[in-house]
Amino acid sequence: MKKKIYTVLLLCFCYYYYGFSQVGVGTTTPDASSILHIESTNKGILIPRLTTLQISSITDPAMGLMVFNTDINEFQFNNGSIATPDWSKISHSSSVKYSNTDITSNLNNDGAYANIPIFGNLEWNDDDTLYTQAGNTLTISTSGRYRITANIAYRVPTIAGNTDLRVSVEAQIAINGTPTGAIGNTGYVRHNSGHLEASLHITEVFNITAGQTISIQTIRGGNSAPAVFRSVGTSNIYIEKIK
């Protein structure tokens, strides 16, 4: 008889456990839609903290598996498959922005694309281990997908003769010194009736490999008169790691 009673009680317990298997921490009434409901007014949740090497060593990581990467101080989750993990960030994007200080260098380069001095004033750098600037280039230390936006405002000074007529500057983003992707260009600056200025804008997305450099290069698309940045801070470059 006792054995039957124990059996019935065990079955009732199992029914309750599997039929209503919810866990409440800090609450006795977990939300009906949750498997785990945590409440606290002075504590948080600490998930596993791993280095990039440790994360890459996880065997068969489930889709959606989440960790905190201590090398980059970012939350990451497996946005790929078990066989081919893709550790995507879920926290803020790391970006960098520079604006120009140079207003004398010629942007209307004759004959070949050349880097321009757009890395003048650092507006911000969210991660100085990811973005390292030197001269007219910026080096990326981590492979990934990056959005790059360049805004160039220029003017054509008055010079003798008529070579300052019909000036047009062309620009491209350069990866490792090679102009790549979309081309930005303007119509002719006529240098007549006050038409002395123009601007061009480029936004591109590239897969960048660790160690590659980013720069902005220009070349003349019209006559060969010099063109210079319009004024300090009116041209800039913005780079953001998006994956």
N, C-alpha and C positions, 0 to 999 in steps of 0.2 A: 504493500500500500504506500509506504513512504517513498519507495522507488518511483512509483507512478506520479506522486505529488511533485517530487524533484524534477521529473521529466517534464511535467506540465509547466512548472515554474521556469525551467530553462528555455522551453519553447517560447513562453511569453516574453522572457528577457530578450531572446534573439529577435523576435518579431519587433519589439520596441527599438532595439539597437539598430537593426537594419532598416526598419521602416521610418525611424525618426533620428537617423544618425547625424546629429549636428553637435558642434562643439562651441560652447560659449566661454570666453575668457574675459573676466571682468563683468560678465552679465549672466543672468540666469534665464534670459529670454532671447536667445539668438534669433535673428531674423529668419523667417521661414524660407527665404530664397538663398540662404548661405549655408555652406558646409562648415565654415569657420567664421565666427563673429567675435571680434576683439574690441573691447572698449577700455580706454584709460584716459585720465586727465593729466598725467605727468610722465608717461612713458611711451616709447614707440616700438616698432618692429625692427629687428636687426636680422637681415637675411645674410646668407653666406658671402664672405668677402674673399675674393680670389685675385691673383695676378692674371695678366693676359696669358702667360704660359700655362698656368693651372687651368684656366678656362678652356684653352685649346686641348688640354689633356683629358677633359671629361669624356667618358666613353658613352656613345650613343645618347647624346643629350636630347631630351624630349622637346618637341616643339612648344614654345612658350616658357621653357625653363628660364628662370631669372636669377641673376647674380649681381653683385656689386664689384666692379673692376677697380682694384686699388691702384693700378698703374695710371689710370686716366681719371679716377674719381668719378665714375659714371655708372649708373644702372644699365645693364644690358640684358637682352633676352634673345633666345634663339628664334629668329624670324625665318629660319630656313627649315630644312628637314633633319631627320635624325642622321641620315647618311651624309648630308652636306649642310652643316650648321652655318648660320649667318647671324653673328652676334651684333644685333642692332642696339643703338643707344635709345633710351626712353627718357632721358633727362635733357637738359638744355643743349643746344648746338654750340659748338666752339667756333667763334668767328674772329676775324681781324679786319681792321679798316685803317687805311692810310689816306692822307690827302697831300696835295702838292704844296711845296714851299718855293720851288724853283719857278721863276717867271722869265728867264732869259734863254734857256736852252732851246735850240731849234727842234720843233716837232715834225717839221716838213722834210723828213730825211730823203735825200736824193739817191736813187739807185737801188737801195736795199732796205729792208726792214731793220730797225734798230731800237733797242730798249730806250724808254723815256723815263725821266726822273719823277715818277708819280709817288714813290715811297718817301715822302718828305716828312710829314708830321704824323706820328702814331696817334690815332683817335682812340683805339682800344685793341687789346690782344687778350682774348679769353684763355689762351693756353700758349705760353711762350716756349713750351717744349714741342709743340706741334708746328708753330709758325716761327721761322727764323729769317729775319730780313738782313740783307747786306747789299749795299749799293742799290742798283736798280732791279734787284731780283728778290724773291722770297722763296725759301726752301720749305717743303712739306716733309715732315718726319714720319707720318703715318699714312699708309695706303688707304684709299677710300674714295668716295664720290664727293666732289666739291662743286659748289655753286660760286661762280665768279662774276662780279659786276664791275665794269669800268665806265666811268663818266669823265669825259674829256671836254673841257671848255677852252677854246683857243681864240687868239686874235692875230691879225696880220698887221705888223707895224708898217708905217709908210717908209718906203725906201725910194731911191732915185730910179728913174726909168719906169718901165711898165711891167716888170716881172712880179710886182705885188698884185697884179690883176689875176682873177680866176685861179685863186689858190684853193686847193682841196686836200685835206689831210685824211689819210686812210689808216685804220688801226685794227689790230688783232691781238688776242691773248696768245702769248707764247708759252709753250711747255718745253722746258729744257732748251730754250732758245729757238724753238721752231714755231712760227706762227701757225695757229691751229684753230679750226672752227669758224664761227661767224665773223664776218668783216663788218666793221663800222666805217661809214664814210659820210661826207657832207657834200652838198652841192657847192658850186664855186662861191668863194667869197669874192665879190665883184670889186671890192675896194672903191666903191662909188656911192655917193649919197648916204654916207655913214654906214655902209655895209662892210664892216671890218671884222666881224666876229661870227663864230659858229660853234656848235657842240655836237658830239657824237656819243653814242651809248651802246654798250655791249653787255649782254648777259648770256653766259654759257654754263653748261654743266659737264664736268670731265671726271673720268676715273683717273686718279693720280696715284702713282707709285711712290712709295717712300723714297726720299732723296731727290725727287724731281723738283725743278724750280719753276716759278711762275713769274712772268713779267708782262708788261704791255709794250708792244712794238708798233711803230708808225712808219709810214712811207708817204711820199707825196703822190697825190692823184691828179694834180694840175700843175701850175707853174711852180718854179723853184724858189720863190721868195720865202724867207723865214716865217715860221708861225710859232708862237709861244703860248704857254698857259696864260689864260686871261688875267687871272690875279691869284693871290695866295688863297688856298683852301677851296677853290671853285672846281677842282678836278679831284677824283678819288678812285680808290679801288677797294672793293669789299669781297672778302673770301669767307665762305662758310662750309664746314664739313657737314654734309647732310646724310651720310651713310658710311 
